[in-house]
């Protein structure tokens, strides 16, 4: 991806941090950006949303870890990663050297884990903000899914806000696997979240008809891809309607500029692209260009004018 010439102002922001493009990677789908460098100008996209990092290295869940499904895929990676030391020693310096913005996804099993991670990331060069992953469905303990309870979710976000660099915006990543996502959104915003990432994958299951057992080694996994886009759009729509001033980073099955446009019209001021990069590593640049063209065709002078337009 290189800078796209367009009459539309495509700039937006993560909280108070300006970014040149509304198109970001999605956590977990592009690792820490290295794999995309041959295909995308990492400085031209909004940010590299890192794979979720924890305090210590994590090996993840048993194999098999991925399964194709109609219009989507299930993954049961289980937050495998290098831990915060590996991130600080290797991945973040690599991104900073290239001038890329890092939106660091953090995860933990206790509230204190999130707070310590936020403390370790204070003032780190190139870190544009924190995405607080309180909603990953493919963990061994469902008790780690803080986003399923407004009180637990707000406890995590309050601890991160207290520990984080005040200049780093905090986005809480929400789960669709709840009865009322608006109540969770209100709770985390009241606790100090500057924005919301919506949505994480949906909890799913595939059974192998030959073995007659669950196909994934971890039994359940997170469903992503175009199959979840209507659910993601519904969540963005509901939360924007209730909290119109809160920035939303929308995600869930985005494959084209017109897909991204739907999220913007529903209330997202930026989008993350995940599953699409597996078969099209240049998707980020293409989607940015397609979104810019779609906005221009519809008479918008800027991306900001289109945010939430479907509600008006």
C-alpha positions, 0 to 999 in steps of 0.5 A: 500500500502506498499513499492513495491520491483522492479528493476525499480526506481519509484521515481519522484518529485513534482517540486523540492520536491522528492516523492517515488511513482508517484501515488497520490490521486486525489483531492476530491475523498479521502477527506483528506486521513483518509478514505484510511488509512486502505487500503493504507500506506499513507507514501508510495504513492506520496502524498495525494492531499487534497480536495480543501480548501477555506477560509471559510467552504462551504456546497456545492451544492444541492442534489442529488450530484452524478449520475452514467454514462456510464464508469464514474460518474457525481459529483456536490459536489461543493467544500464542505469543512471545510475551511482553519482553519479546514484544519490547525487545524485538517486535516494537523496535522493528515497527518503530524503525520503519515508522509504523504505528503500533496499536498494541493488543494486551491480554491477561488472566487477571486484572493485574496482568493488564495493568502491568502490561500497560505500565510496561508499554508507557512511553514506548516509541511508536505505540499509538495506543492499546487495544485491551483484549477482554474478549478472546473466545479461544482461551481454555478458561471462559473466565478469562473472557472479561467482556461477557460481564460489564463489571469485570470488563470495567474493572480491567479497563479502569486498571489499564487507564490508571496504569497506561500512559495518558497520551496512549488511547485505550480501546476495549475490544468487545465480544458479540457473545453477550445479550446486551453489548451496549451495557458492556460498552457503557461500562468500559467507557465509564471506566475510562476507555477512549474507544471501542474495538468491535467485534472479536470473533464468535465462539464456534464449533466444527465436528469432523464427520469422519472422526465424529469428534470436534475438529479443533484440538481446543474443541471450540474456536473463534469464528471470523470472516464474511459470515460474521459481518452482519453480526458485527455491523449490528453491534456497531450500529447499536453501540453508535446509536447509544454512544454516538460520541465514542470512537469505534474501530469496526471489524468482522468480515471486511473484504472490500471497500464497500464492506468497510463503508457499511461499518463507517455508515453504521458508526465506525471511524476506522476499520480493522481487516483480518481474515481477508489478508490470509488470501490477499496480503495486499488487502489493506491497500486495496480496501483503503483505495476502494473505500476512498472511491466509494466515499467520493462517488457518494459525495463525501469530502471526508471520511469523518462526514460519513461516520454514522451517516446511516443513522441520520 
